[in-house]
Amino acid sequence: MTEQHRRPVASYKTYREAARAVDHLSDHGFPVERAVIIGQGLRLVEQVIGRMDYGRAALHGAASGALPGVLIGWLFGLVNWLDPVVSALLVALYGLVFGAIIGALSGMLLHALQGGRWDFASLCSMQPSRYEVVVDEEVSDEAVGLIGGLQTTGGGPTRT
């Protein structure tokens, strides 16, 4: 299999604009399987959502422990041959409770071991600064022509 040479044909500030450009290409019969949207200039953004205290640590731990507990309990319950449905549900319920308790205790313990460092809860995400529409070199001239006729609200594509 040979490696495809690709060429950027437009750059946008938002993913929505880049997706709109590819949709425009598709609407005009362009072979969109030869197009790629690439996020460039990635940065890590950590949004702080609140203080972390023992209560919140216990709640996060309980939520993290409940799902594995219910799944393990349900699997163990399926092994019962006499009444597998009732047994699986009952043991899954026990697993949920047990997993939530163990998770809550673990969450509080880990919070206590941090000794006051990282006393906040946050969500991390990767965010590109721009999105490039890149196509195979053999069809790049066609893509440039089609994207050139696209009307955008954000000032249009940046030629690359």
TORGU-339378 format. One record per residue: residue in three letters; residue number from 1; x, y, z negated of N, C-alpha, C in turn. Coordinates in pm, 1 decimal. Layout:
<rs>
 res   n    neast   nnorth      nup   caeast  canorth     caup    ceast   cnorth      cup
 ALA NUM        X        Y        Z        X        Y        Z        X        Y        Z
...
</rs>
This chain:
<rs>
 res   n    neast   nnorth      nup   caeast  canorth     caup    ceast   cnorth      cup
 MET   1     84.1   -117.7      0.0      0.0      0.0      0.0     89.2    124.8      0.0
 THR   2     62.4    218.2     88.8    144.4    338.6     97.3     89.9    446.5      5.8
 GLU   3    182.1    529.3    -42.7    143.5    638.7   -130.8     84.8    752.0    -47.9
 GLN   4    -29.8    804.3    -92.9    -96.0    914.7    -23.3    -28.7   1046.4    -60.1
 HIS   5     -4.0   1130.5     39.3     44.5   1265.7     13.7    -78.1   1354.5      4.0
 ARG   6    -84.7   1431.2   -104.2   -201.4   1515.7   -127.2   -160.8   1661.7   -132.8
 ARG   7   -257.6   1746.5   -104.1   -233.1   1890.2   -100.9   -345.7   1962.7   -174.9
 PRO   8   -309.8   2056.5   -264.4   -412.8   2136.8   -329.3   -476.3   2230.6   -226.7
 VAL   9   -609.2   2239.5   -229.2   -679.1   2326.0   -133.8   -749.1   2443.0   -202.1
 ALA  10   -771.6   2434.4   -332.8   -834.3   2545.0   -405.7   -810.7   2526.2   -554.7
 SER  11   -816.9   2636.7   -628.6   -799.2   2633.8   -773.0   -910.4   2716.6   -836.6
 TYR  12   -966.1   2664.9   -947.4  -1079.3   2730.5  -1013.3  -1053.2   2744.6  -1162.8
 LYS  13  -1119.4   2841.7  -1224.0  -1104.6   2862.2  -1368.2  -1185.5   2762.5  -1449.4
 THR  14  -1295.4   2710.3  -1394.0  -1379.6   2617.2  -1468.8  -1396.9   2486.6  -1391.6
 TYR  15  -1422.9   2380.3  -1468.0  -1449.6   2250.4  -1405.8  -1576.6   2257.2  -1321.6
 ARG  16  -1674.6   2329.5  -1370.9  -1802.7   2340.9  -1300.3  -1782.9   2394.9  -1159.0
 GLU  17  -1696.7   2497.0  -1143.5  -1670.4   2552.8  -1010.5  -1598.3   2452.0   -921.7
 ALA  18  -1502.7   2378.6   -979.1  -1430.2   2277.9   -900.8  -1525.3   2166.4   -856.4
 ALA  19  -1611.8   2123.2   -947.0  -1708.9   2018.6   -912.3  -1806.3   2070.2   -806.4
 ARG  20  -1842.7   2196.4   -815.4  -1932.4   2255.7   -715.8  -1864.9   2254.9   -577.8
 ALA  21  -1733.4   2282.5   -574.9  -1660.4   2281.1   -448.3  -1659.2   2140.4   -387.8
 VAL  22  -1635.9   2039.2   -470.4  -1635.5   1900.9   -420.1  -1775.9   1861.9   -374.9
 ASP  23  -1878.0   1905.4   -447.4  -2016.5   1879.1   -406.4  -2044.6   1945.9   -271.4
 HIS  24  -1993.3   2066.5   -252.7  -2007.6   2138.2   -125.3  -1941.7   2058.2    -12.8
 LEU  25  -1821.5   2005.3    -40.5  -1754.6   1921.3     59.0  -1840.9   1799.9     94.2
 SER  26  -1897.5   1737.3     -8.7  -1982.3   1619.2     11.9  -2105.6   1653.6     94.8
 ASP  27  -2166.6   1768.3     64.8  -2286.5   1810.2    138.3  -2259.0   1831.5    286.5
 HIS  28  -2133.6   1859.4    321.1  -2097.4   1884.1    460.4  -2026.7   1764.5    525.0
 GLY  29  -2043.4   1646.8    465.4  -1994.7   1524.0    526.6  -1846.6   1496.2    508.1
 PHE  30  -1779.7   1571.8    422.2  -1637.2   1548.8    397.4  -1620.1   1416.4    322.6
 PRO  31  -1517.0   1337.8    353.7  -1494.1   1211.1    281.4  -1441.2   1238.8    138.7
 VAL  32  -1533.7   1259.6     44.5  -1496.6   1301.9    -90.7  -1415.8   1197.6   -167.3
 GLU  33  -1412.4   1073.8   -122.0  -1327.9    974.0   -187.8  -1180.5   1006.2   -166.7
 ARG  34  -1152.9   1104.1    -82.5  -1014.9   1147.5    -59.2   -982.8   1276.9   -134.2
 ALA  35  -1071.8   1314.7   -227.0  -1052.9   1437.1   -305.6  -1033.9   1402.4   -452.9
 VAL  36   -961.8   1490.0   -524.4   -935.0   1472.8   -666.3   -947.4   1609.6   -732.5
 ILE  37  -1003.7   1611.8   -854.8  -1003.0   1734.1   -935.4   -900.6   1712.3  -1046.0
 ILE  38   -802.0   1801.3  -1054.1   -694.3   1786.6  -1150.9   -693.4   1908.0  -1243.8
 GLY  39   -699.2   1881.7  -1374.3   -686.1   1988.7  -1473.2   -538.9   2022.4  -1490.7
 GLN  40   -504.4   2150.0  -1480.6   -365.5   2195.4  -1492.3   -351.6   2286.0  -1614.0
 GLY  41   -230.7   2296.0  -1666.5   -204.3   2386.3  -1778.8   -276.0   2342.6  -1905.0
 LEU  42   -258.9   2217.5  -1943.5   -329.6   2164.7  -2059.9   -278.8   2226.5  -2189.4
 ARG  43   -371.8   2247.3  -2281.5   -337.3   2294.7  -2415.6   -423.9   2221.7  -2516.4
 LEU  44   -368.7   2201.9  -2634.0   -440.7   2136.6  -2742.0   -511.9   2244.1  -2823.5
 VAL  45   -643.6   2226.3  -2841.4   -722.5   2319.5  -2920.5   -780.2   2241.7  -3038.0
 GLU  46   -749.3   2288.1  -3158.9   -800.9   2223.9  -3279.7   -899.8   2320.3  -3345.1
 GLN  47  -1028.7   2284.6  -3338.2  -1133.5   2367.8  -3395.7  -1157.3   2326.0  -3540.2
 VAL  48  -1130.6   2416.0  -3634.0  -1153.3   2387.5  -3775.0  -1302.9   2397.0  -3801.2
 ILE  49  -1360.1   2291.8  -3860.3  -1505.3   2288.3  -3880.9  -1545.3   2300.4  -4027.5
 GLY  50  -1449.2   2304.1  -4118.0  -1484.2   2323.1  -4258.5  -1377.1   2271.0  -4352.0
 ARG  51  -1400.8   2296.9  -4480.9  -1309.4   2249.0  -4584.8  -1326.4   2099.0  -4604.2
 MET  52  -1218.2   2034.7  -4640.8  -1223.7   1892.9  -4674.7  -1211.0   1881.6  -4826.2
 ASP  53  -1314.6   1826.4  -4886.6  -1311.5   1800.8  -5030.1  -1342.5   1652.9  -5051.1
 TYR  54  -1353.2   1611.9  -5176.7  -1376.7   1469.0  -5203.9  -1510.3   1420.9  -5147.0
 GLY  55  -1611.6   1504.1  -5156.2  -1742.9   1464.8  -5102.9  -1740.3   1443.1  -4952.7
 ARG  56  -1680.2   1538.2  -4881.8  -1672.6   1526.0  -4736.3  -1580.9   1410.4  -4697.1
 ALA  57  -1472.1   1390.0  -4771.2  -1381.9   1277.6  -4743.2  -1455.8   1144.8  -4762.5
 ALA  58  -1537.5   1137.4  -4867.7  -1616.1   1015.6  -4891.8  -1718.4    994.3  -4781.5
 LEU  59  -1782.3   1102.1  -4736.5  -1882.5   1091.5  -4630.6  -1819.5   1045.8  -4499.1
 HIS  60  -1705.2   1104.1  -4463.0  -1635.4   1062.1  -4340.9  -1589.5    916.5  -4352.0
 GLY  61  -1538.8    879.1  -4468.5  -1495.7    740.9  -4487.9  -1611.4    643.1  -4481.4
 ALA  62  -1726.0    680.7  -4541.1  -1843.9    593.6  -4537.5  -1892.8    573.7  -4394.4
 ALA  63  -1894.8    683.2  -4317.2  -1937.0    671.9  -4177.2  -1840.2    584.1  -4097.7
 SER  64  -1710.9    596.6  -4125.3  -1611.4    515.8  -4054.4  -1617.9    368.5  -4094.7
 GLY  65  -1654.3    339.4  -4218.4  -1659.7    201.7  -4265.1  -1790.5    130.8  -4235.0
 ALA  66  -1898.5    207.2  -4214.8  -2030.2    145.9  -4195.8  -2038.4     66.3  -4065.6
 LEU  67  -1991.2    121.0  -3957.0  -2003.2     51.8  -3828.4  -1924.6    -79.1  -3824.9
 PRO  68  -1796.2    -79.1  -3861.9  -1726.9   -208.9  -3864.0  -1791.9   -306.9  -3961.8
 GLY  69  -1841.2   -256.4  -4075.7  -1907.1   -344.1  -4172.9  -2029.9   -410.6  -4116.5
 VAL  70  -2114.4   -333.4  -4046.7  -2236.4   -391.3  -3990.0  -2203.1   -490.2  -3878.2
 LEU  71  -2101.8   -461.3  -3798.1  -2065.0   -553.5  -3689.9  -2007.8   -683.8  -3743.5
 ILE  72  -1921.4   -674.5  -3841.3  -1864.2   -796.7  -3900.6  -1972.8   -876.2  -3970.8
 GLY  73  -2060.3   -809.3  -4045.0  -2171.0   -878.7  -4111.5  -2263.0   -947.6  -4012.4
 TRP  74  -2293.3   -880.7  -3903.8  -2381.5   -938.5  -3802.0  -2317.1  -1061.8  -3739.2
 LEU  75  -2186.6  -1053.9  -3710.0  -2117.8  -1169.8  -3652.9  -2116.3  -1287.9  -3749.8
 PHE  76  -2090.1  -1261.2  -3878.7  -2093.3  -1369.3  -3976.8  -2234.5  -1426.0  -3990.4
 GLY  77  -2334.4  -1341.2  -3979.0  -2472.4  -1388.2  -3988.7  -2513.3  -1476.8  -3873.6
 LEU  78  -2455.9  -1457.0  -3756.1  -2488.7  -1540.5  -3640.6  -2442.5  -1684.7  -3656.1
 VAL  79  -2347.8  -1710.3  -3745.5  -2295.2  -1845.0  -3765.3  -2399.8  -1935.5  -3832.3
 ASN  80  -2493.8  -1877.7  -3906.2  -2597.5  -1955.6  -3973.5  -2688.2  -2020.7  -3868.2
 TRP  81  -2697.9  -2154.9  -3868.7  -2772.6  -2228.0  -3767.1  -2921.2  -2240.2  -3798.9
 LEU  82  -2963.2  -2229.5  -3922.4  -3103.1  -2251.7  -3957.5  -3193.6  -2137.1  -3913.4
 ASP  83  -3157.3  -2014.9  -3946.6  -3239.4  -1900.4  -3911.5  -3145.7  -1785.6  -3874.0
 PRO  84  -3085.9  -1791.7  -3754.6  -2979.4  -1696.8  -3722.1  -3024.0  -1551.4  -3716.3
 VAL  85  -3146.6  -1520.7  -3672.5  -3188.0  -1381.2  -3658.0  -3202.2  -1314.0  -3794.0
 VAL  86  -3273.7  -1379.2  -3886.8  -3291.9  -1321.0  -4019.3  -3158.2  -1313.6  -4091.3
 SER  87  -3081.3  -1419.0  -4081.7  -2952.1  -1422.4  -4148.6  -2859.8  -1314.6  -4092.6
 ALA  88  -2855.1  -1300.0  -3961.1  -2766.4  -1202.1  -3899.4  -2804.1  -1060.5  -3942.5
 LEU  89  -2934.9  -1031.5  -3945.8  -2977.6   -897.6  -3985.0  -2950.2   -869.5  -4132.4
 LEU  90  -2974.5   -968.2  -4215.4  -2951.9   -949.9  -4358.2  -2804.1   -932.2  -4389.7
 VAL  91  -2719.9  -1016.8  -4331.2  -2576.6  -1005.6  -4355.4  -2522.8   -877.3  -4291.3
 ALA  92  -2581.2   -833.7  -4179.2  -2540.5   -706.9  -4118.5  -2572.4   -590.8  -4211.6
 LEU  93  -2688.0   -595.7  -4278.1  -2724.2   -491.6  -4374.8  -2626.4   -490.2  -4491.5
 TYR  94  -2593.9   -608.2  -4542.8  -2494.2   -616.7  -4649.9  -2359.1   -562.1  -4602.4
 GLY  95  -2321.8   -594.9  -4478.9  -2196.9   -545.8  -4421.7  -2195.7   -394.3  -4409.0
 LEU  96  -2310.1   -337.1  -4370.6  -2321.0   -192.3  -4359.7  -2296.4   -125.4  -4494.2
 VAL  97  -2363.3   -176.2  -4596.9  -2348.6   -118.9  -4730.8  -2206.1   -138.1  -4781.4
 PHE  98  -2154.4   -258.5  -4769.0  -2019.5   -288.0  -4816.1  -1916.5   -203.5  -4740.6
 GLY  99  -1930.0   -194.7  -4608.3  -1837.5   -114.8  -4527.8  -1842.9     32.6  -4564.0
 ALA 100  -1964.5     84.5  -4589.3  -1978.4    225.5  -4627.5  -1913.4    252.3  -4763.1
 ILE 101  -1931.1    160.7  -4857.6  -1871.1    179.3  -4990.4  -1718.4    174.8  -4981.8
 ILE 102  -1666.2     73.9  -4913.6  -1520.6     62.5  -4898.4  -1465.5    183.3  -4821.8
 GLY 103  -1536.1    225.7  -4717.5  -1492.5    342.2  -4640.8  -1491.9    469.2  -4723.9
 ALA 104  -1595.4    488.9  -4805.9  -1603.0    608.0  -4890.8  -1489.3    609.0  -4992.6
 LEU 105  -1464.5    493.9  -5054.3  -1354.1    486.7  -5150.6  -1219.5    510.7  -5082.9
 SER 106  -1201.3    454.5  -4964.9  -1076.2    475.1  -4890.3  -1059.9    621.8  -4851.5
 GLY 107  -1168.5    685.0  -4806.8  -1162.3    825.8  -4769.3  -1122.8    914.4  -4885.9
 MET 108  -1181.4    888.4  -5003.4  -1146.6    967.4  -5121.8  -1002.2    941.1  -5164.0
 LEU 109   -959.0    815.4  -5157.0   -821.8    781.6  -5194.3   -721.4    850.1  -5102.2
 LEU 110   -745.8    844.3  -4972.1   -654.8    908.7  -4877.5   -651.9   1060.1  -4897.8
 HIS 111   -767.2   1118.8  -4927.8   -772.0   1262.7  -4954.7   -690.0   1296.4  -5079.5
 ALA 112   -702.6   1213.3  -5182.3   -627.6   1237.2  -5305.9   -476.9   1222.3  -5283.1
 LEU 113   -437.3   1125.9  -5198.7   -295.3   1103.0  -5172.5   -230.4   1216.2  -5092.6
 GLN 114   -311.0   1294.3  -5022.6   -255.3   1405.9  -4946.1   -213.4   1520.8  -5036.9
 GLY 115   -260.7   1523.5  -5157.1   -215.7   1621.3  -5255.6   -236.9   1766.7  -5216.9
 GLY 116   -349.1   1799.0  -5158.5   -378.3   1937.9  -5126.2   -334.6   1982.4  -4988.1
 ARG 117   -263.4   1899.5  -4914.7   -227.1   1933.4  -4777.2   -340.6   1891.5  -4685.2
 TRP 118   -362.4   1965.7  -4584.2   -467.6   1938.8  -4486.5   -604.0   1928.7  -4553.8
 ASP 119   -639.8   2034.7  -4625.7   -770.1   2039.5  -4690.7   -876.2   2098.4  -4598.7
 PHE 120   -874.0   2056.8  -4473.5   -975.4   2102.9  -4378.7  -1007.5   1991.1  -4280.9
 ALA 121  -1128.0   1998.1  -4226.1  -1170.9   1903.6  -4123.7  -1167.5   1976.1  -3989.5
 SER 122  -1128.8   1905.4  -3884.0  -1118.6   1969.5  -3753.6  -1145.8   1869.6  -3642.2
 LEU 123  -1171.4   1924.2  -3523.9  -1189.9   1845.8  -3402.9  -1087.4   1892.4  -3300.8
 CYS 124  -1017.1   1798.6  -3239.1   -915.4   1832.2  -3140.4   -966.5   1803.5  -3000.0
 SER 125   -926.1   1888.6  -2905.6   -960.5   1864.8  -2765.9   -849.0   1919.5  -2677.7
 MET 126   -838.5   1864.1  -2559.6   -744.1   1913.1  -2459.2   -822.9   1998.3  -2360.6
 GLN 127   -772.1   2118.4  -2331.0   -841.1   2209.0  -2240.2   -745.7   2259.5  -2132.9
 PRO 128   -778.9   2235.3  -2005.5   -695.5   2288.5  -1897.6   -723.4   2437.9  -1877.3
 SER 129   -624.1   2509.4  -1826.5   -644.5   2651.3  -1797.2   -702.7   2671.8  -1657.8
 ARG 130   -688.4   2571.6  -1569.5   -747.2   2579.6  -1435.8   -767.0   2438.0  -1380.7
 TYR 131   -847.7   2428.6  -1276.5   -877.0   2301.1  -1212.8   -846.2   2313.6  -1064.2
 GLU 132   -766.8   2221.2  -1013.1   -732.5   2221.9   -871.9   -808.4   2111.9   -798.7
 VAL 133   -858.8   2147.4   -680.6   -916.8   2047.9   -591.5   -804.6   2007.8   -496.2
 VAL 134   -770.4   1880.0   -499.5   -659.0   1826.8   -421.5   -715.0   1719.2   -328.8
 VAL 135   -671.6   1721.1   -202.6   -720.1   1623.0   -105.4   -602.4   1561.2    -31.7
 ASP 136   -628.8   1448.0     33.8   -525.9   1384.7    116.1   -483.3   1481.1    226.4
 GLU 137   -355.7   1482.1    256.0   -299.9   1577.9    351.0   -365.4   1569.2    488.7
 GLU 138   -403.9   1449.4    531.9   -462.5   1431.6    665.7   -594.9   1506.2    681.9
 VAL 139   -667.4   1529.2    573.2   -798.3   1595.7    581.9   -797.4   1732.1    512.5
 SER 140   -679.7   1781.8    479.3   -672.4   1906.7    402.4   -720.2   2028.6    481.3
 ASP 141   -692.0   2033.9    611.6   -736.5   2149.0    690.7   -888.9   2156.6    695.1
 GLU 142   -952.9   2042.3    709.0  -1099.6   2038.1    708.9  -1154.0   2086.2    574.2
 ALA 143  -1091.6   2041.5    464.1  -1136.3   2082.7    331.2  -1119.3   2232.3    310.7
 VAL 144  -1008.3   2289.2    353.7   -984.8   2432.7    340.1  -1092.4   2510.5    415.1
 GLY 145  -1125.2   2466.1    535.4  -1229.0   2533.3    614.3  -1365.4   2528.4    547.6
 LEU 146  -1398.9   2411.9    492.2  -1529.5   2398.2    426.8  -1536.7   2477.3    296.3
 ILE 147  -1430.4   2472.6    217.3  -1430.1   2544.8     89.4  -1426.9   2695.2    113.2
 GLY 148  -1366.2   2737.8    222.2  -1362.6   2880.5    254.6  -1500.7   2939.3    274.3
 GLY 149  -1597.4   2858.1    315.7  -1734.4   2905.3    335.3  -1820.4   2897.3    210.5
 LEU 150  -1762.5   2851.8    100.3  -1838.7   2836.4    -24.0  -1847.4   2969.7    -96.9
 GLN 151  -1968.4   3008.8   -133.6  -1989.4   3129.7   -213.0  -1981.7   3092.0   -359.8
 THR 152  -1898.6   3161.5   -438.6  -1886.9   3133.1   -581.7  -1920.5   3257.1   -661.3
 THR 153  -1958.7   3236.3   -786.3  -1989.8   3347.7   -875.2  -1867.8   3394.6   -950.3
 GLY 154  -1765.1   3311.6   -959.6  -1647.6   3344.5  -1039.4  -1534.2   3403.3   -958.8
 GLY 155  -1563.1   3465.6   -846.5  -1457.4   3528.4   -769.8  -1400.0   3436.3   -662.4
 GLY 156  -1450.1   3315.4   -650.7  -1407.1   3225.4   -545.7  -1283.2   3148.4   -579.7
 PRO 157  -1247.5   3056.5   -490.5  -1129.5   2975.3   -516.5  -1001.7   3055.8   -497.2
 THR 158   -900.8   3017.4   -570.0   -769.2   3073.7   -551.9   -695.4   2982.3   -456.7
 ARG 159   -644.7   3034.8   -349.4   -572.0   2952.3   -251.7   -438.2   2912.1   -309.7
 THR 160   -405.8   2783.5   -292.3   -277.3   2734.5   -343.6   -193.3   2681.6   -230.4
</rs>
